[in-house]
């Protein structure tokens, strides 16, 4: 697995000077360390994780968003969802995998998976800020399998994006 931290630091649990400086500077958070170690421990069981580039982890309430490199989402979703299940069980959170460096539409599609997006609009507010309105297609009678409030906060933390989420049948 590729990450900002060296693999020796992740395996040993003791940070070298370079990695320690990144933590002190705020480039890497405690949750980043925890998830990077967890992914590294799963690497033996799931060899596809060796090629995954881990960028960051964002935690909001009972939701954990893992940001990985371009094209790495299928590697984490593979193995019949066993990697995702292991991450969820280990952290006790609902896990979302997001791709780093993609456009807003792809980011929102990954964020609100399995719902499909009908429309994305930008709303210009009187104070000069913008809000992104997302209309999701709800399957009849099925509740959202995620916490919408938490996902709005994830979008704010990862992309500095203010969301307004609506559902259409």
Long-range contacts (C-beta under 8 A, 24 or more apart in sequence): 1-36, 1-39, 1-40, 1-43, 1-49, 1-50, 1-51, 1-52, 1-53, 1-54, 2-51, 2-52, 2-53, 2-54, 2-69, 3-36, 3-53, 3-54, 3-55, 4-28, 4-32, 4-55, 5-33, 5-36, 7-40, 10-36, 10-37, 10-40, 11-40, 13-37, 29-56, 29-57, 31-57, 31-58, 31-59, 31-64, 32-56, 32-57, 34-91, 35-64, 35-66, 35-87, 35-91, 38-87, 38-90, 38-91, 39-87, 42-83, 42-86, 42-87, 46-78, 46-79, 46-82, 46-83, 48-75, 48-78, 48-79, 49-75, 49-76, 49-83, 51-75, 52-76, 53-100, 55-100, 56-100, 56-158, 58-154, 58-157, 58-158, 59-93, 60-150, 60-151, 60-153, 60-154, 60-157, 61-147, 61-149, 61-150, 61-153, 62-92, 62-93, 62-94, 62-147, 62-150, 63-93, 63-94, 63-95, 63-96, 63-146, 63-147, 63-150, 63-151, 63-154, 64-91, 64-93, 64-94, 64-95, 64-96, 65-95, 65-96, 65-97, 65-98, 65-111, 65-154, 65-158, 66-95, 66-96, 66-97, 66-98, 67-98, 67-99, 67-100, 67-158, 68-97, 68-98, 68-99, 68-100, 69-99, 69-100, 70-99, 70-100, 70-101, 70-102, 71-99, 72-99, 73-97, 73-98, 73-99, 73-110, 94-146, 94-147, 96-146, 96-151, 96-154, 98-158, 104-132, 104-159, 104-161, 107-155, 107-158, 107-159, 108-132, 108-134, 108-155, 111-151, 111-154, 111-155, 112-136, 112-146, 112-151, 112-165, 114-145, 115-139, 115-144, 118-168, 123-164, 129-162, 130-162, 131-162, 131-163, 131-164, 132-161, 132-162, 132-163, 132-164, 133-163, 133-164, 133-166, 134-163, 134-164, 134-165, 134-166, 135-166, 135-167, 135-168, 136-165, 136-166, 136-167, 136-168, 137-167, 137-168, 137-169, 138-167, 138-168, 138-169, 140-169
